[in-house]
Amino acid sequence: MDKENRVTGLRLQGCRVKTVLPLLVPLEHLVKLNVWRCQLVDDDIFFLRMLKRLTFLDLAFNRLSDASFLKDFKELTYLNLIGNKISDLGFIENLDKLTRLNIIFNPIEHPPQKIADQGPDAIRNYLKQHG
């Protein structure tokens, strides 16, 4: 919680949170969210679109295949996507503050895996040159 007693971090690790997700929308001051191993699929993450202040987001070991919605999360510094089904990292191009990215165990196709393995800066550079 912050100085005004607003919730700024939430850990729902390993929970089946689908029925709780809409309740997160009012948490506009949330900066850290961990929904690790919650069996989320692409249709479940609509609630995240409202949480643009996030700096830390852990979506590891879910069933996500599309992370393009993250392109507008300009404050993200940490993103964990381990163990999903993400193939395109194009959304990272404009996430200039992102310094920590975990993407192992994803079928990365764009950019090439050897670029993706080098981290956010290498990915951004590749995407700016190759689209």
Secondary structure, DSSP 8 states (H G I E B T S, - for coil): --TT----EEE-TT---TTTGGGGTT-TT--EEE-TTS--BGGGGGGGGG-TT-SEEE-TTSB----GGGGG-TT-SEEE-TTS---B-GGGGG-TT--EEE--SS---BS-HHHHTT-HHHHHHHHHHH-
